[in-house]
């Protein structure tokens, strides 16, 4: 199943409801400021209800790469235990 991607933040009461999770099987995954959900008619309605805009996989990958680069630069300025790494989105 394909995924849908948006840039934003999960916040506020009603953003994701019990009904969204249980009945519509909408379980957003956040990766920094990216939000990923499995593509479905109900997921698209949820996205619209929350006023989010879809982005392409390529845009999501570019956004993720930029976020990781920024996190790595910050990491390199400070000593941390685990350096952020980029993942390939699917």
C-alpha positions in Angstrom: 0.0 0.0 0.0 1.3 3.5 -0.9 1.8 6.2 1.7 0.8 9.8 1.7 3.1 12.6 3.0 2.5 16.0 4.5 4.6 18.6 6.3 3.3 19.8 9.6 2.8 18.9 13.2 0.3 16.8 15.0 -1.3 19.0 17.5 -4.6 20.0 19.0 -7.6 18.2 20.3 -9.4 16.3 17.5 -6.4 16.2 15.2 -6.5 12.4 15.4 -9.5 10.9 17.1 -10.2 7.5 18.6 -12.6 6.9 15.7 -9.8 7.9 13.2 -7.5 5.3 14.7 -10.0 2.5 15.4 -12.6 2.7 12.6 -10.6 4.3 9.8 -7.2 2.8 10.6 -5.5 6.2 10.4 -2.2 6.0 12.3 0.1 8.9 11.4 3.8 8.4 11.7 5.9 11.5 12.3 9.4 11.9 11.1 10.6 15.3 12.2 8.0 17.7 10.6 6.9 15.0 8.1 3.7 13.1 8.6 3.1 9.8 6.9 -0.1 7.8 6.6 -1.2 4.9 4.6 -3.1 6.0 1.5 -6.9 5.5 1.7 -10.0 7.4 1.0 -10.5 7.9 4.7 -6.9 9.1 5.1 -7.4 11.7 2.4 -10.6 12.9 4.2 -8.6 13.1 7.4 -5.9 15.1 5.7 -8.4 17.5 4.3 -10.3 17.8 7.6 -7.0 18.9 9.2 -6.1 21.4 6.5 -2.9 19.7 5.5 -1.4 19.7 2.0 0.0 16.5 0.4 3.5 16.5 -0.9 5.2 14.0 -3.2 7.5 11.2 -2.1 10.4 13.1 -3.7 9.4 16.3 -1.7 9.1 14.3 1.5 12.5 12.6 0.9 14.1 16.1 0.2 12.5 17.5 3.3 13.7 14.6 5.4 17.2 14.9 4.0 17.3 18.6 4.8 16.1 17.9 8.4 18.7 15.2 8.9 21.5 17.4 7.5 20.4 20.1 9.9 20.3 17.7 12.8 23.7 16.3 11.9 25.2 19.7 11.7 23.8 20.5 15.2 25.1 17.1 16.4 28.6 17.8 15.1 28.7 21.0 17.1 27.8 19.1 20.3 28.8 15.8 21.7 25.8 13.4 21.6 25.5 9.7 22.0 23.8 8.9 18.7 24.2 10.8 15.4 21.0 11.2 13.4 20.9 9.2 10.2 18.8 9.5 7.1 16.3 6.8 6.2 14.7 6.0 2.8 10.9 6.6 2.9 8.6 4.1 1.2 
